[in-house]
Amino acid sequence: MESCVSSWNELMNCLYEESWMADIQRFRSPYAFRGMPDDTYTLTTSLMRLGPGCSQFEGHLLRNFKKYATRDVLEHDSFWHWLAVAQHHGLPTRLMDWTFSPLVALHFVTSDPILFDRDGAVWCINYKKVHQFLPESLTSTLHQEGADVFTVELLNDIQSLEEFDRLSEEKFALFFEPPSIDDRIVNQYALFSVVSSPELPLDEWLDSHDDMYRKIIIPAGLKWEIRDKLDQANINERVLFPGLDGLSSWLRRQYMSPLRPVREDPRQTPSLTARYPAQ
């Protein structure tokens, strides 16, 4: 289902929709979130973006990554640990990055002001409903653990993606939490999705399960307001990408002149210094 918001308050209501869990009397959203700066972007993985025949490269990429990365990853770490580390460091894989935090997703909608002239989007996928279509062996694992999403430890019995794909003739998807490799994983409240085919985009799989997701369109004119409010809430590169690179990215954007302000005060045009006072 696709919807478009027109204000910050409407956006917050949409993002936190269905969060109330009556059985535990708490607010616990069953959704994973992914923010995109352009609403025309699809849910294709970095592996798919290599081009046609990407499935032929998957094994080679992982094998060579493991061969050359042994100084940074322990040899005894599981296959899924290796796969998560590879995705985290930019290797093209069939995994896709998501977050439990709707505000972190909004950061990625608004992290690049160069794209503020385009409508953005936040994909919200109900991972509990997605997991209703898992093979029996994986469903049993979740039930035994009383969990809603997997961890790399819960997937350890599956030793390869080929074995993963053979678990069911019907294509399926699942979400799992990566190990806490570094502060970036932790601060971004990250999780990954994986589909049982290297060439099947998640949005295509969702086409036949449209009750599992919502796509919230964010108009270009709303992006600066979102960006400023996220910065005030401390949702920014300095926190999400700890280190000097994240700090530099945050400062560069903080002092960038607004390309397209959400609204202008007719009484005055605030200076750059007024909008972004020295920190």
QUILINFEN-V43708 format. One record per helix or strand. SS is the DSSP state (A for helix, B for strand). FROM is the first residue (numbers start at 1). LEN is the number of residues. If there is no record, write none. Layout:
ss:SS from:FROM len:LEN
ss:SS from:FROM len:LEN
This chain:
ss:B from:2 len:4
ss:A from:8 len:8
ss:B from:20 len:2
ss:B from:26 len:2
ss:B from:31 len:6
ss:A from:48 len:3
ss:A from:55 len:14
ss:A from:79 len:10
ss:B from:96 len:4
ss:A from:102 len:8
ss:A from:113 len:3
ss:B from:120 len:7
ss:A from:127 len:7
ss:A from:136 len:10
ss:B from:150 len:2
ss:A from:153 len:3
ss:A from:161 len:5
ss:B from:173 len:5
ss:A from:183 len:5
ss:B from:190 len:6
ss:A from:202 len:5
ss:A from:210 len:3
ss:B from:213 len:6
ss:A from:220 len:13
ss:A from:237 len:4
ss:A from:244 len:11
ss:A from:272 len:4
